[in-house]
Amino acid sequence: MAGTIVSDLEEITFKAPLPGHFVGQFLPASNTIAESPTRTPITTSPSTPASRIESLPYEIKLQIVSLLDVCVVNDLRLVCSSLRELVDAHLDFQLVQALPKLMRAVCHLGCRYYTLATLAAAVRDNRCSCCQNYGDYLYLLTAERLCYHCFREQPDYVPKAIKAPSPSLLAALESKAPLATVPPGAYGLFGKARLERPQLVIDRWALAHLSAQERQQLGGDNDSLGDSEPETERQGYLSQTSLNHSSPWATALLPARYTVVLPAPYWEQETQTFHAGVFCRACAMSAETQSHPPRCLPRSLFWDYPYRRYTEKEGMRRHMEECGPVRKVVTADGTGAKYVHDSAPGKAFVRPDELCRSAAPSNGFRDN
């Protein structure tokens, strides 16, 4: 093959923003929502629960904080200055707070299904929970990382809107099903889908495993996002939305994917910083010449999914081991160049419909 092998990562990769309107875009940039200049710290006496917590050994207190959900941890900071200092010193809290808008998004959604430790583990682990590639999105209902095409194509990660349950049912559901209250706003790839009032949603995988009576109390199999098909039929339609965008599912349900998802850069342990990740220039160029989405075309046309991000060092190293080094080929007139992998396409490319959510979401309480 003509051209020269390029080893400079800056030349064979590029950065680009994540497209779409997500829940975090309607929240202030600051992550600390417990700040309240008008609120007076609560004083404690020896008989209050807060004072009893303060009497415990420091290591035990840190462990207790790890096992609380993020909303409770945030409320704990408001109790008194000593508990605020305890939470602020917790490494998991520091990590979660460092990811832009994550703390605010989780608390605004009211995600109480998982612990602070579980959320921090999802931030540290850069892998998509479906395909194990770099996951540059956080699915906040269950604290799972997703890559772009698993986020876009997997039906299980479209939250289901439900009617408000009775207080007793709500209390029972909070311990076994991921719930969230989506704030009003514009969502979707172009932000054209607007939610005018808060909407309670549930994780679709967890809903399928509730009892028939519980599902009926939440609205039955009909979805309040605009359709009336049984859930089993809708699953089939959802998996075809990228193939048939004229389907009502593409309009009604694809924007729903964005309501409980936040863009999440990867955590680099060595530098203790977040990075957005990079795209492979060769894979991206393979999609520019096609008139249809990669999902609809033969895998033999691609080395890997063109819209997949990689961690800048380790991710790109593994990618080039699978697909071959990148070669720069200059056009005949010398005015331009294209980048290609030094191997035949089709080896590593996996379609989104070949992946699935293989296990029930873990809420962090059962794991500890």
FITORSE-575795 format. One record per residue (C-alpha): y, x, z. Coordinates in Angstrom, 1 decimal, decimal comma. Layout:
BEGIN
     yy     xx     zz
      Y      X      Z
...
***
This chain:
BEGIN
     yy     xx     zz
    0,0    0,0    0,0
    3,5    1,3   -0,9
    6,1    1,9    1,7
    6,3    3,8    5,0
    4,9    3,0    8,5
    7,6    2,2   11,0
    7,1    3,0   14,7
   10,6    2,2   15,9
   10,3   -1,1   17,9
   14,0   -1,8   17,5
   13,5   -1,9   13,7
   10,3   -3,9   13,5
   11,3   -6,5   16,1
   14,3   -8,8   16,6
   15,6  -11,2   19,3
   16,6  -14,8   18,9
   17,4  -17,7   21,2
   14,9  -20,4   22,1
   15,8  -23,6   20,1
   16,2  -27,0   21,8
   17,9  -28,8   24,6
   16,0  -28,4   27,9
   16,5  -29,7   31,4
   18,2  -26,6   32,6
   21,1  -26,9   30,1
   22,7  -29,7   32,1
   22,8  -27,7   35,3
   25,4  -25,1   36,5
   24,5  -21,5   35,9
   24,2  -20,7   39,6
   20,7  -21,1   41,0
   21,7  -21,7   44,7
   21,9  -25,5   45,2
   21,8  -25,3   49,0
   25,4  -24,0   49,1
   27,7  -26,7   50,6
   31,1  -25,7   51,8
   31,6  -29,0   53,6
   28,2  -28,9   55,4
   28,0  -27,6   59,0
   24,9  -25,7   60,0
   22,6  -27,7   62,3
   22,4  -26,5   65,8
   19,0  -26,2   67,3
   17,7  -26,6   70,9
   14,5  -25,2   72,3
   12,7  -28,5   71,7
   13,5  -28,9   67,9
   11,0  -28,0   65,2
   13,3  -25,4   63,8
   13,4  -23,5   67,1
    9,6  -23,6   67,4
    9,4  -22,1   63,9
   11,8  -19,3   64,9
    9,6  -18,4   67,9
    6,7  -17,5   65,6
    6,0  -13,9   64,4
    8,0  -12,9   61,4
    4,9  -12,5   59,1
    3,7  -16,0   60,1
    7,1  -17,5   59,2
    7,0  -15,8   55,8
    3,5  -17,2   55,1
    4,7  -20,7   56,1
    7,6  -20,4   53,6
    5,2  -19,4   50,9
    3,1  -22,6   51,4
    6,1  -25,0   51,3
    7,2  -26,6   48,0
   10,4  -25,4   46,5
   12,5  -28,4   47,4
   11,5  -28,1   51,1
   12,2  -24,4   51,1
   15,7  -25,1   49,7
   16,3  -27,7   52,4
   15,1  -25,2   55,0
   18,0  -22,9   54,2
   20,4  -25,6   55,4
   18,9  -25,9   58,9
   20,4  -22,9   60,5
   21,6  -19,3   59,7
   18,4  -17,7   60,9
   16,1  -19,8   58,7
   18,5  -19,2   55,8
   18,2  -15,5   56,3
   14,4  -15,8   56,5
   14,2  -17,7   53,2
   16,6  -15,4   51,5
   14,6  -12,4   52,5
   11,3  -13,8   51,1
   10,3  -11,9   48,0
    8,9  -15,1   46,2
   12,2  -16,9   46,8
   14,2  -13,9   45,5
   12,1  -13,9   42,4
   12,4  -17,6   41,7
   16,1  -17,6   42,4
   16,6  -14,7   40,0
   15,3  -16,6   37,0
   18,4  -18,4   35,6
   18,5  -22,1   36,6
   14,9  -22,3   37,7
   15,6  -23,2   41,3
   18,1  -25,8   40,4
   15,9  -27,4   37,7
   12,9  -27,7   40,0
   15,0  -29,3   42,8
   16,8  -31,6   40,4
   13,5  -32,8   39,0
   12,0  -33,1   42,5
    8,9  -31,1   41,7
    6,8  -31,1   44,9
    3,3  -30,6   43,6
    3,1  -26,8   44,0
    4,2  -24,3   46,5
    6,8  -21,5   46,3
    4,0  -19,0   46,1
    2,5  -20,8   43,1
    5,8  -21,0   41,2
    6,5  -17,3   41,9
    3,1  -16,4   40,6
    3,8  -18,3   37,4
    7,1  -16,3   37,0
    5,3  -13,0   37,5
    2,4  -13,8   35,2
    3,8  -13,6   31,7
    0,8  -15,2   30,0
    0,6  -18,6   28,4
   -1,9  -20,7   30,4
   -3,5  -21,9   27,2
   -3,8  -18,9   24,8
   -3,0  -16,0   27,1
   -0,2  -14,8   24,8
    3,3  -14,3   26,2
    4,5  -17,6   27,6
    8,3  -17,9   27,2
    8,5  -21,4   28,6
    7,8  -22,8   32,1
    6,3  -26,3   32,3
    7,8  -27,4   35,6
    5,5  -30,3   36,4
    2,6  -27,9   37,2
    4,3  -24,4   37,1
    2,6  -23,1   34,0
    3,8  -20,7   31,4
    3,5  -21,8   27,8
    4,1  -20,0   24,5
    6,1  -21,7   21,8
    3,3  -23,2   19,7
    1,3  -24,4   22,8
    4,5  -26,0   24,2
    5,1  -27,7   20,8
    1,6  -28,7   19,9
   -0,5  -29,4   23,0
   -0,5  -33,2   23,8
   -1,2  -32,7   27,5
    2,2  -31,1   28,0
    4,1  -34,2   26,9
    5,0  -35,9   30,2
    4,4  -39,6   30,4
    7,2  -41,9   31,5
    6,0  -44,4   34,2
    7,6  -47,2   36,2
    8,6  -46,6   39,8
    5,6  -47,0   42,0
    5,6  -48,6   45,5
    6,5  -46,3   48,3
    2,9  -46,2   49,5
    1,5  -45,3   46,1
    4,3  -42,8   45,5
    3,3  -41,0   48,8
   -0,3  -41,0   47,7
    0,5  -39,7   44,3
    2,7  -36,8   45,4
   -0,3  -35,0   46,8
   -2,5  -35,3   43,8
   -0,4  -35,7   40,7
    2,6  -33,8   39,3
    5,7  -36,1   39,3
    9,3  -35,5   38,4
   12,5  -37,5   37,9
   14,1  -36,4   34,7
   18,0  -36,5   34,9
   20,0  -38,2   32,1
   21,0  -36,0   29,2
   20,3  -35,0   25,6
   16,9  -33,5   24,9
   14,8  -32,2   21,9
   15,2  -29,7   19,2
   18,6  -30,9   18,1
   19,6  -32,7   21,2
   19,8  -36,1   19,5
   17,4  -37,9   21,9
   19,4  -39,1   24,9
   18,2  -40,3   28,2
   20,7  -42,7   29,7
   19,3  -43,1   33,2
   16,9  -41,1   35,4
   13,2  -41,5   34,4
   10,2  -40,9   36,5
    7,5  -39,0   34,6
    3,9  -37,8   35,4
    1,8  -35,0   34,0
   -0,4  -36,6   31,2
   -3,5  -34,7   32,1
   -3,3  -35,7   35,8
   -2,6  -39,3   34,8
   -5,9  -39,5   32,8
   -7,8  -38,5   36,0
   -6,3  -41,1   38,3
   -8,2  -44,3   39,1
   -7,9  -47,3   36,7
   -6,1  -49,2   39,5
   -3,6  -46,4   40,0
   -2,9  -46,2   36,3
   -2,4  -49,9   36,1
    0,1  -49,8   38,9
    2,0  -47,1   37,0
    2,3  -49,2   33,9
   -1,2  -49,1   32,4
   -2,0  -47,3   29,2
    1,2  -48,3   27,5
    3,9  -45,7   27,4
    7,5  -46,6   28,2
    8,8  -44,0   25,8
    8,8  -46,5   23,0
    5,2  -47,2   21,9
    2,4  -49,5   22,9
   -0,7  -47,7   21,8
   -3,6  -47,0   24,2
   -3,5  -43,5   25,7
   -6,7  -42,5   23,9
   -5,1  -43,3   20,5
   -1,8  -41,7   21,4
   -3,6  -38,4   22,1
   -4,8  -38,3   18,5
   -1,4  -39,1   17,1
    0,3  -36,5   19,3
   -1,8  -33,8   17,9
   -0,7  -34,8   14,4
    3,0  -35,0   15,0
    3,8  -31,6   13,4
    1,8  -32,7   10,3
    3,5  -36,0    9,9
    7,1  -36,1   11,1
    7,5  -39,6    9,8
    5,3  -40,9   12,5
    7,0  -42,7   15,4
    5,4  -40,2   17,8
    7,5  -37,4   16,4
   10,7  -39,3   17,1
    9,7  -40,9   20,4
    7,6  -38,2   22,1
    8,5  -34,8   20,8
   11,9  -34,8   22,6
   10,0  -35,7   25,8
    8,4  -32,2   25,8
   11,8  -30,7   26,6
   12,5  -32,8   29,7
   10,4  -30,8   32,1
   10,4  -27,4   30,4
   12,7  -24,4   31,0
   13,0  -21,3   28,9
   11,5  -18,4   30,9
   12,0  -14,7   30,1
    9,2  -12,4   31,1
    9,3  -10,4   34,3
    9,0   -6,6   33,9
    7,5   -5,2   37,1
    8,6   -1,6   36,5
   12,3   -2,4   36,2
   12,3   -5,6   38,3
   14,2   -7,4   35,6
   13,8  -10,3   33,2
   13,6   -9,8   29,4
   13,7  -12,4   26,7
   11,0  -10,9   24,5
   11,0  -10,1   20,8
    9,7  -11,5   17,5
    7,7   -9,4   15,0
    9,7   -9,0   11,9
    6,6   -8,8    9,7
    5,1  -12,0   11,0
    8,5  -13,8   10,7
    8,9  -12,7    7,1
    5,5  -14,1    6,3
    6,8  -17,6    7,2
   10,1  -17,3    5,4
    8,3  -17,5    2,0
    6,4  -20,7    2,9
    7,6  -24,3    2,3
    5,4  -25,8    5,2
    5,0  -25,0    8,9
    2,4  -22,3    9,7
    0,2  -24,9   11,4
   -0,2  -26,8    8,1
   -1,2  -23,7    6,0
   -4,3  -21,5    5,7
   -4,5  -18,8    8,3
   -5,1  -16,3    5,6
   -1,4  -16,3    4,9
   -0,4  -15,0    8,3
   -1,2  -12,1   10,6
   -0,3  -14,0   13,7
    1,8  -17,1   14,6
    5,3  -16,3   13,1
    7,2  -17,9   16,0
    5,4  -16,1   18,8
    7,3  -13,8   21,1
    6,0  -10,6   22,6
    6,8   -8,5   25,5
    8,7   -5,5   24,1
    6,3   -2,8   25,0
    2,8   -3,9   25,9
    2,9   -7,2   23,9
    3,9   -5,5   20,7
    1,4   -2,7   21,2
   -1,5   -5,2   21,5
   -0,1   -7,2   18,5
   -0,1   -4,1   16,3
   -3,6   -3,2   17,5
   -4,8   -6,6   16,3
   -2,7   -6,9   13,1
   -2,1   -3,3   12,2
    1,1   -1,1   12,2
    4,2   -2,4   10,4
    5,0   -1,0    7,0
    8,5   -1,1    5,5
    8,5   -1,8    1,7
   11,8   -1,3   -0,1
   12,5   -3,7   -3,0
   12,4   -2,3   -6,6
   16,2   -2,4   -6,9
   16,6   -0,6   -3,6
   18,9   -3,2   -2,1
   16,6   -4,7    0,4
   13,3   -4,3    2,2
   10,5   -6,4    3,6
    8,1   -5,7    6,5
    4,4   -6,2    6,4
    1,5   -5,4    8,6
   -0,8   -2,7    7,3
   -3,9   -5,0    7,3
   -5,1   -8,2    5,6
   -3,6  -11,4    7,1
   -5,7  -13,9    8,9
   -7,5  -11,7   11,5
   -5,6  -12,7   14,6
   -3,9  -16,0   13,7
   -5,1  -19,0   15,7
   -3,9  -22,5   15,0
   -2,5  -24,5   18,0
   -5,1  -27,3   17,5
   -7,8  -24,7   18,3
   -6,5  -24,3   21,8
   -6,7  -26,8   24,6
   -5,8  -27,2   28,2
   -9,1  -26,1   29,7
   -8,7  -26,9   33,4
   -6,9  -29,2   35,8
   -3,5  -28,0   37,0
   -3,5  -26,4   40,4
   -0,9  -27,4   42,8
   -1,0  -24,4   45,0
   -1,9  -26,3   48,2
   -5,6  -26,3   47,3
   -5,6  -22,7   46,4
   -4,4  -21,4   49,8
***
